[in-house]
Amino acid sequence: MINKMFVDTHAHLFYPNFNGDIDEVLSRSKEAGVDYILVPGTDLASSARAVELAEKYDFIYAAVGIHPQDTKEWNDSLLDNIEELAKHPKVVAIGEIGLDYYYDFSPKEKQIDALDSQIILALKLNLPIIIHNREADEDIMRILRTYKGTCLKGQMHCFSGSLADAKELVELGHMISFTGNITFQKSDNLRNILKNIQTEDLLLETDSPYMTPIPYRGKRNEPSYIRLVAEKISEIQNLPIETVANSTSYNAFKLFGIGSKNGISYTYKIGNALYINTTNRCDADCTFCDRKGDAVIKGYNLKMSKSEEPPATTYIKEIGDPKQYSEVVFCGYGEPTIRWDIVKEVANYVKNNGGKTRMNTNGHGNFINKRDITPEFKNLIDTVSISLNSFDPEQYAKLMRVDPKLHAEMLDFARKAKQYTNVVMTVVGMSSIDTEKAKQFVENELGVSFRTRPYF
């Protein structure tokens, strides 16, 4: 069970309106389930103050940098001061930096120069960046594109751009965060963007003392209100708030090194379904799969070696009453038919106790087990979801890094499986894949259902 809750990745606790009650503010944040807070500076003085707060409180971390509104007097000699502050072990990012064309506090040329220089410093120090963008979408995107292919990673703080920009930023390796403004009545556009972003690409933030969420709008914002932001994300994405907390907390660890990675999850809940982390082993090596990377989904750590794979009794104990879930899904970052005997034992328990089952597979089960296992699906596996990935064998082979002959093997598996269970063929929603042709092929040639899996 994961006990982590929220990480507020953006709270300016050095502002004067926190003077006198900072301890009470932090106490309320702890009561609200906030595990960590990141305080980003906006100039040299506030950056130094952020470091002081990080030194005083073990759950506070700092970021240092010059905000675009404070770049009027920018010169590159300031980089030495920022770098010196960044040497502190609790400084985890360069920020808040960026562009702000809404206010005329600093010339655009100065802002761009300061942003570029601080990005270069972040790359030198191997630190992520925290980006402020207000009415400067075109220049922000142009600048960040120039760093494609580098190790630059960042947080797009208080995101207000387009959905297309959000998708591109995620593809560039950055994360998106929204503030209490997603609770505002007139923020339908932001909520639509949020709806189309995976939680694997999201961070939580309050932007305290600004952007106070409803019902406290008009009052000073503070980290304890992060729960209201998380609840709105939970509502929009139709996910349990625990899933939002788990995923965004892991993202904060991944980007900023705040907190820690969770232990192995043998089962994990997404929505109303319970997923079974069967194995990390696979006979394919898909280009879009993170099996060899972190192997984390929604904040759940699925990374395990063969020796760490549990017996069926471990899964059965964690499942408990299967009727409490919409379905029990054999999935994880691996091919479940590699452990087909374990899948059958667990699935048999689920079915005998009134539950529903689904297995997500690459369709190589007969090839892996050297026999036709599809008759064993009858009355055991209610749905088999097979990764078609492409109707073209050559593209399939390149995407999955397998022998092209396995495309025919997968199709044969699907044709046999549909005699014994419900079959759904899926593709990943990548621009290189013709999803419409894939759909026509699945429905007309195979006579089964089709679904597109989200890529970003």
N, C-alpha and C positions, 0 to 999 in steps of 0.2 A: 504494500500500500504506500502511495506517495503522500507525504505530509506537507510538502512545500506549498506555499500559497503565492503571494504576489510580490513582484519586484517593480517598484516605481522607478523607471529609468530616467526620469526628468523632473526634478523638483529643486527650485531655486531657494533653498532654505536660508540663504545668507541675506535675503532682503530685509529691510528694516521692519516690515510688518510681521516678522517672526520674532523680533526682539521681545524678550520678557516672558515668552511662553513656549520656547522651542522644546523644552523637555515634555511639556504637556502634549504638544503636537506629535512628538515622536512616540509618546506613550499611547496616544489614540491610534497611531498607525500600527503599532504592534497588536493592539486589541482588534484591529480590523484585518489582521492577517498579513501585514506587510513584512516580509522577511528582510528585504534590502532596499536601500534608496540610493540612487545615483544623483549627485549634485553637480551640474555643469556650470562652470564659470562663464561670465560674459565679457570680462576684461581682466587685466592682471590682478587688480585688487580683489575682485570677487573670486577669481580662480584660486588665489592664496587663501581666501576665506573658506572655499570649498574643501581645500586640502586640510585646513584646521578642523573642520567638522568631521572629516574622515578620520583624522587622528583621534578625535575625542570619542567618537561612537563607532563601535566595531562593525555595525551593520550599514554604515554609510561609506560610499565610495565617491570619488571625485573625477571630474573631467576639467581640462584647462584649455582655454583658448580665448580668442577675441571675436565677439559677436559682430555681425556686419554693421549694426547701428553704431558701433564704437570704433570703426576703422578710419575715421576722418583723418587721424594723425598717423595712420599706419606706415611703418617702415620695417624692413626686414630685420633690423636690429632687435625688434621685439621677439623674434623667434628664439633668441638665446634665453630670454626670460621665461618664455613658455616651455622651452625644453628643460630648463632647470627645474621648474615646477613639476614637469611630467616625470621626473626621475623618482618622485615619491612612489613607493610600492602600492599605494592605494589609488593612484591615478590610473584609470582604465581606458581613457579616450581623450582625443583632442576635440574640444567642443565647448560651447556651442558656437559653431562657425557657419558661414553660409552667405546668402544674399537676401537683402530686404529692399525692394523697390517701392514699397508702400509709403514708407517714410523717407524724407529727404535729409536724413541725418549725415550720410556719408556719400561721396561721389561713387558712381557705379564702378569706375576704374579702380578706385581704392579698394572697394569691396571685393572685386574679382581678384586683384593682386593678393589681398590678404587671404582669400579663400584658397587660391592656388598654392601659396607659400605654406599655409598650415596643412594642406593635404600632403604636400611633399614631406613636411616634418612628420606627419603621422606615419607615412610609409617608412621613413627613416627609423622611427621608433617602434615600428610594427604595432601600432595602435589603431583601433577603429576611429571613425569620426562621427560626430553628431551634427547633422545638417539642419539649419534653419533656412526655410524658403518661404518668402512672402512676395507673391506677384513677380517672381523671377524664374518661372518654370523653364523657359527656353534656354536661358544661360546656365541654370543649374544642370539641366540634362546635357547640354553641350559639354560642359566642363567634366561631368562625371563619365561621359562616354570616352573622353580622352584617356581615362585610367583603366579602361577595359583591358583585361589580360594581366593586370597587376594584382597584388594581394589586397588592394583597398577594399575595406568593408565599412559599412556605416549604417547609422540609424537616420531615417528620414522623419525627423521629429515633427509632430503636429501636422501630419500630411494633409495637404489641401489641393494636390494636383489632380490630374486625370487618371482614369483607370488604365489607359494605355501607358502612361508614365509609370504608374505603380508596377505594372507587369514588367516593363523594361528594367526598372530599378531592381526588382527581385532577381531577374535574370543576370543583372550585373553583380549580384551578391549582396545587396543591401536589404535592410529590414525596414518595415513600415510601422509607424505608431500613430495613434489618434488620441486625442485628449477628451475632456468632458464635452467638447463641441459635438460629439456624435450623439449626445442626448438632447441637443437643442432642437426645437420644433422645426426650424427651417433648414436642417442639415440632411435632407433626404439624399442629396448627391453623395455626401460623404458616406452615408450608411450603405448606399448602393455599391460604392467602391469597396468598403469593408466586407460586404457580403461576398465579394468575388476574390478575396485574398485568403489564402490558406493560413491557419494559425501558426504553421511552421515558419511563416514569414512576418509574424507580428510581435511587437513588444508592447508592454503597458506603460503608460505615463500619465501624470496629472498636469505637468507644466505649472505646478504650484509656484506662486500664488495666483496664477492666471487660469483661464479656461475652466472655471468651476462648473461641475456638472449639475444638471437639474436633480434634486429640488433646491440646491444651495446656490444657484446662480445669482451673482450679485454680491456674494460674500467671498472672503478670502478662501482660496483653494488650499488644500493640504493633502499629504499622502494618504491619509485614512480614506479619502474619497475615491481611491483607485478601485475599490470594490464596485462602485457605481459604473465606472468605465468597463470593467470586466463583465459586469452583469449585462450591460448593453451589447457587448460583443457576443456574449453567450446567447442572448435573445436573437440577435441578427443572424448568427451562424447556426442556430439551433443545436448548440452544444451545451453539455453540462458545464457549469462555471468551474468545476474542478479540472475539466479538460483545458479550458482557457488558461487557468492558473498554471497547470503543469507545463503546457506547451510554451507559454510566454516566459516562464521562469527558466526553462531550459534554454530558450533563445537568448536570454540575458547572460546565461553562463557561456553559451557558444560565442556570442559577440564580444562581451566585456570580461568574461572570466569571473563573473560574480556568482557566488554560490558553488554548486557542484553538480555533477551528472548523477542521475538516479541509479540505483542498482537495477539489476535485470528484472524486467517485468515478464513473467511467464504468461499472464493473461492481462488484458487491458481493455477498458471500456471506451467505446466511441459512440456517442449518441445512446441508443437503447440496446446496442449490440455488444456482446463480449467477444473479444478476439483472442485466439489462441496462438501464442508465439511458438510455433512448432519447431522451427529450425532456422539457422542462418545458412545452411548448406543449400547449394543450388547447382544444377548442371548448366545453367546459363549465367551470363555476366552482363546484364542489360545496361546500356549506356545511361539510362535515366534512373537506375536503382542505386540506393545508398547502402547496399548490403555490406560493402567493403569499407564504407566510411563510418559515420557515427551510428548508423542504423537506429535512429530515433524517430518516432512519429508521435505527434501530439504530446511531446514531452516524455514519452515512455521509452526507456532504454531497452531495445530488443537485441542488443549485441550479445551473442553467446557462442562459445566454441562447441564442438561436438561433445566434449567431456562435460559441458555445463547443461546439456539438454536434459530436462527432467523426465521422469517416468510418467505414465498416464495418471497415476494416483495423485501427483502434484496438481495437474490440471483439474482433475475431478474435484479435489478438495477446494480449489479456488473458485470453481464454478458454483458449487453449492446447488441451489435449486435453479435449474436452467429455465424454468418458466418465468423467472423475473427479467429475462432478456428477450428482446424481439427475435434474436437468433444467436447462435454460437458459431463463430466464423474461424475456420482454420486458415491462418494467414501468416503474418510476420515477414521478415526480410529473408525469405528462403522458400524452397519448394516443398510443401507439406507432404507430397507423395513419397518423398525420400524416407519419411517415417510413417509409412502407410499403416503399419500394424498399430502404432500409437494412435493415429487418427481414428482408426476403426474402433479401438477400445474406448476412447473418449466419446466419440460420436454415438456409440451404442449406449453409453450411460445417459447422454443427453436425450436420445430418443426414448429410452425406457422410462425417463422421468418427465416426459411431456414437453420437451424442448424442440426447437427447430435448428437445423444445421445448414451451414454453407461452407464450401471449400473454395478458396482462391488458388488457382494453379496455372502453371505455364502450359499444361496439356501434354507434358512429357511422361506422365505417370506409367504408361504401359512400357515405354522405352526404358525408364529407370528401373522398373520392377521386373522387366523381362517376361511379362505376361499381361494378359488383358485383365485389368482390375475393375473395369467399368461395371460388370454385372454386380459387383459388391456394393455399388452405390445404392441399389434398390432398398428402400425403406430405412436407409442409413444416412445418406446425404441428400437433403432436400433440394439444394441448388449447387451446381458447379459453375463457378465463374472462371472462364478460361481466357488467358491473355493472348488474343489474336495478334495485337500490336501492328500488323500490316497484312494485307491480302497478297502482297508481293513477296515471294520467297527470298529474293535477294535483299530487299530492304529489311525483312524480318531477321535475316541472318546478321546483318550489320548492326541493327538495333540491339539484338540479344547476344551478339558475338557467339553464335553457334553455327553448326553445319547447316546449310540450307535445307538438307533433307529432313530436318526436324520440323519444318513448316508442314510438310505432308503428314508427318507423324502426329502433329498437334491437331490437324483437321480430322484425321482418322479417329483420334481420341474423342473429339467433339461429336462426330457422327455416331460413334458407339455409345457414348455417355447419354445422349438424348433418348435412348431407348429405356433408360432406367431412372432418369432424374431430369429436373429442369436445368437447362443449359443457357448460360449467358456468355456471349463473347464480348471482350472489351478491347479498347485501344486507348493509349495515352494521348491526351489532347495536345499534341505537338504540331507546330506549323508544317513540319515536313511530312506529316501523315495525312493522307486524303481520307478523312473520316467518313465523308459521304459515300465514297466508293466502298469503303470497308463495311459500312452499314448495309448497303445494297447487297454486297457479297454474302454477308452473314444471314440476312433475312431471306434472300432469294435462293442462294446456293445451299446453305446449311439448314435453313428453316428454323432458326432459334433466335433468341432475343439479342439485342445489341445495346452496349452502353459505352460512353466515353468517360474515361477516368481523368480527373484533373491533373494537369502537369505542374502548374505553378500555384 
